C-alpha cells in the first residue's frame, strides 16, 4: 500500500513536504526540516518502527532519559574536600559577606514556641 498525504510518496510511507508541521497528537504538532523528514523516512525503511509517531515517541524517550541522567548527576554527592577547597578560594570580601549573612540569619531565627504552634 502506498501512502500519500499531498507530499511525496515513498513506498509505504509518505511525509507531506507541503505542510510545515507534522501532526504528533491531537492538538500537538512539530516543525520538521526536510533533513528531519528524510531521516524519519530512512529510519522507517529499517523496519524497526512502523510509523512516524513511533520514531518521534522513541526520540522523546531518549531525550527524557538524557534529562533524567543529567538530573541525577546534579544530585550526586559533592566529592570529598570540594567544599573545603571552595572555602579556601573565597576572597576576604566573600568571607566577610558570608559572616554578615550568618549573623543576620541568626537574628531572625524563629522562637521554639512559634514552631510548636505551627
C-alpha positions in Angstrom: 0.0 0.0 0.0 1.3 3.4 -0.9 0.7 6.4 1.4 0.4 9.9 0.0 -0.6 13.0 2.0 -0.2 15.7 -0.5 3.6 15.5 -0.4 5.9 12.8 -1.6 5.0 9.1 -1.5 7.8 6.7 -0.5 6.5 3.2 -0.9 4.6 2.5 2.3 5.4 5.9 3.8 4.9 9.5 2.9 5.7 12.7 4.6 3.9 15.8 3.5 6.6 18.3 2.4 3.9 20.9 1.6 3.0 21.3 5.3 5.4 22.9 7.7 4.1 20.9 10.7 3.8 17.2 11.3 0.9 16.2 13.5 2.0 14.2 16.6 -1.2 14.0 18.6 -4.5 15.9 18.6 -3.6 19.5 19.2 0.1 18.9 19.0 2.4 19.4 16.1 6.1 19.8 15.5 8.0 21.6 12.8 10.3 19.3 10.8 13.1 20.3 8.4 13.5 18.5 5.1 16.5 16.7 6.6 14.4 15.6 9.6 11.8 14.2 7.2 14.5 12.3 5.2 15.9 10.9 8.5 12.5 9.7 9.5 12.0 8.0 6.1 15.4 6.3 6.4 14.5 5.0 9.8 11.2 3.7 8.6 12.9 1.8 5.9 14.9 -0.1 8.5 11.7 -1.8 9.6 12.3 -1.2 13.3 9.5 1.3 13.5 6.0 1.0 12.0 5.3 4.7 11.6 6.5 8.3 12.1 4.8 8.5 15.5 6.8 5.6 16.9 10.0 7.3 15.8 9.0 10.5 17.5 8.0 8.7 20.7 11.3 6.9 20.8 13.2 10.1 20.3 11.3 11.7 23.2 12.0 8.7 25.3 15.8 9.1 24.6 15.6 12.9 25.4 13.8 12.1 28.7 16.5 9.5 29.6 19.2 12.1 29.0 17.4 14.7 31.1 16.9 12.2 34.0 20.6 11.3 33.8 21.6 14.9 34.0 19.3 15.5 37.0 20.8 12.5 38.8 24.3 13.8 38.1 23.3 17.2 39.7 22.1 15.3 42.8 25.4 13.4 43.1 27.2 13.9 46.4 29.8 16.6 46.5 33.3 15.0 46.2 35.3 14.8 49.5 37.2 18.0 50.0 35.4 20.0 47.3 33.6 22.2 49.9 36.8 22.8 51.9 38.5 23.8 48.6 35.7 26.2 47.8 36.0 27.9 51.2 39.8 28.2 50.7 39.3 30.0 47.4 37.0 32.6 49.0 38.2 36.2 48.9 38.3 38.3 52.1 35.2 40.2 50.9 33.3 36.9 50.3 34.2 35.7 53.8 33.0 39.0 55.3 29.7 38.8 53.3 29.2 35.2 54.5 29.7 36.1 58.1 27.4 39.1 57.8 24.7 36.9 56.3 25.1 34.3 59.0 24.8 37.0 61.8 21.6 38.4 60.1 20.0 34.9 59.8 20.6 34.3 63.5 18.6 37.4 64.3 15.6 36.1 62.5 15.6 32.6 63.9 12.0 31.6 64.9 11.3 31.0 68.5 10.6 27.5 69.7 7.0 28.3 70.7 6.3 29.7 67.3 7.4 26.4 65.7 5.3 24.4 68.1 2.2 26.4 67.3 2.5 25.9 63.5 
